Structures are given as C-alpha cells and as structure tokens.
C-alpha cells in the first residue's frame, strides 16, 4: 500500500507562510493560524509541503487503508485559501449559506479573499468541524 504523503514535517510554519504568494496570503494565513490555534488549542504544524494543520487523528477506511491527518487545516494557495474542514458537522449548509463568497468541495472550502466572508461565521464553521472531529475520532 502506498505511503501517505501528507504527514507532519519539521518545516517551519513561519518560513512557509513568509513565502506565500500573493503577499495578501501571508496576512490571511496568519489570521487563520491565530483563529485555528485559538479554537483548537493546538499549535500550527506543517503537513506535507503546503498544508498547515492543527491537532491530528488516526483513521482507517473500510478498504483497510489507514493513516493520520490534521483535525482542521488550511493551505494558503495562490488562487485561494483552501480550508480542510469536515463535511459532516452540524449546521454546515446553513453556515455556508451565511458565509459569503466561497466555493466548496466535499471536505474543502475555497476562499479567494478572507475579506469576502463573514469572519464570525467562518470561526463558527471551524469550531463546529473541530468538535465533530473530536467526537468522531477521540484522542
């Protein structure tokens, strides 16, 4: 079975963020780091080459494939901020409707600019995702 590529690394989160492009991503990344650290109580850690994660959990799929992943995470990509949140937390659809300008995937949320979304709603979504992951995958 193939080894997971997305795992914790010793790369400095600050160094990674300082290299983010465009420059507005650096400030947005810092805002998300502060928010996610406050919600999770966990420090930011690099997962793979481009994901900033908080906490961790172990999973095993029905296929037998298993690994670890951050409980919540994001990546300050050039085209958009990509947030890795669960897809099954309570009130997800209602919160997405109030969030502001975004695109979504099953477990991802794409935000072009943080200024385009309601920060309080985003914080509520991140907190709900964090709680759902703690309940589903206890420490």
N, C-alpha and C positions, 0 to 999 in steps of 0.2 A: 504494500500500500504506500502511496506517495506521502512524503513528509509535509506537514503544514509549513507554508512559507510565512504565514502571518503569526509570529510569535514574539515575545518580548525581546528587545535588544538593549544594548548598553549605550546606544546613541543618545546624545543629549537632546532633550526636547527643545531647550532654548536654542541650540545651534540649528536644529531643523526648522523651527519657526522663523529664525532670523534669515533663513534662505528662501522663505516662501515668497512666491510671486503671484500676482502683482503686490506692491507694497501694502495695500489696504488689507491683504490677507494676514499680515503679521499682527496688526491690531485686532482684527476679528478673531484670530486664533487665540490671542491672549485673553480676550473676553470669554471665549468658550472654555479655555483651560480653567480660568477662575470660577466660572459657573459650574463646570463639571466637578472640580475639586470640592467646591462648597457642598454640592448635592451628595456626592459620593463619599466624601471624607478620605478619598484615596488620592495619591499623587499621580500626576501625569507620567505615562511611560510610553516610549516608542514601541510599537508593534510593527514588525516588518520595516520597510524603508519609508513609509509615508502615513502611518496611522498613529494617532495619539489616543491611547486608551486609558481607562480608569477601572481599577479592580480587574478581576478575572473570574472565569467559571470554567468548569470542565463539562464537556458534552459528549454524548455517544449517540450516533444516528442508528436507525434500525438496521442499516447495512453493516454496522459494526465499526464504521469509521469513527474515530474519536479524536479529541484534541482539546485545546484551551482557546479561549477568546476573551477579549475585554468585555466587561458588562455593558459599558457605554463607551463610545469612541467617536472620533471625527478625523477628517483629513482636510487640510486647507489646500485644496487643489486649485489650479489656475482658473478653471472655468466656473467652479462653485465650491462652496463648503459642503462636504459630504459628511452627514451625521449618521452613525450606525446605531440605531435605536431598535429595540424590539418592535415587532409588528402586532403584538397581542396585548398591549397594556390597555387598561380601562380608558374609555372615552377618547381613543385615538382619533377616530373620524371626526368627532365634534371639535377636538382641539385643532386638527388640521384645517378645518373649515374656518377657524378663527385666527390662524397663524399669520396669514399674509402670503406674499408671493413666494412660492416654492414648487418643487416637483417632488414626486415620491416614487420609491420603489418598494418592494416588499418590506425590507428592513432598513432601507436607506431614505434619507431626507436630503434633498439638494436645495441649497440656498445660495443664490448668486451674491447677495449682499445682506449682511445682518440687519442693516437699516430698513430692509424691505419687509421684515417680520416683526411681530409683537414679541418683545423680549420676555414679558411675563408668561405668555402662552408657551414660548419655546422652553422656558425654565420648567413650567408645569409638565410639558411633554418629556423632558429629560428625566425629571424626578419620577414620573409615572413609569417610565421604561426601567429606570434603576430599581424601583421597588418590585416590578414584575420579575425582573431577572433574579433578584434576591429570593423571591418566593419560589420561583421555578427551579433555581439552582442554588440551594442554601450553601453557606460557607462550610 
